[in-house]
């Protein structure tokens, strides 16, 4: 069955703190992920530092628009956790997406949730 959208949610624990605090590394990751899951980037990745006043939440946030929707992530400095969403109306290989995350950030554990989206 074909759906309108495909949504991968990743909760990653204890990734490399050095890697998640590196803005250039996050940018390279976004570009590689787009390529690996066969999407087309719409513009450059947007990467900003948020929650500087909340040590338990502070870290970089990534937004990468893709022609079929978006990729978003927040990287938590204090514990190395990553919360990521890949949403697209074009199907993609979730295992490839997970492998790219593992290669770039080395999380100790990844919990995945995958849902299909269809308003009808």
Secondary structure, DSSP 4 states (H G I P E B T S, - for coil): ---SEEEEEEEEES--HHHHT-HHHHHHHHHHHHHHTT--B-SPPEEEEE-TT-TTT-EEEEEEEETTEEEEEEE-TTT--EEEEEEESS---HHHHHHHHHHHH--SEEEEEEEEE---
